[in-house]
Amino acid sequence: MIELALSGLAARNQVEVSVMYRGHDLGIGFKADIIVENQLLLELKAVKELDDIHLAQTINYLKLLKFKRGYILNFNVPLMKLGIKRVSI
């Protein structure tokens, strides 16, 4: 969050996102880890390997947020560039 702010980017963390179903608010569906400039989702992980479930989760979040792109950032890797996965819908 500090680096994003120092870069001049507007970012929010742990953003509550409601789920709507047929016009009914079902309440908070999830908390987005980081939303940058109200258009990019950053999903943070610290896992041995990224799995299909992480991709599915991120795609669902993107759909609920009506965003086109996001990144899964896995911090449990020797080099950070190995832990970055771009997700677009």
ABEGO torsion letter per residue (X at the ends): XAAAAAAGBBBBBGBBBBBBBGGBBAEBABBBABBBGGABBBBBBBBABBBAAAAAAAAAAAAAAGBABBBBBBABBABAAAABBBBBX
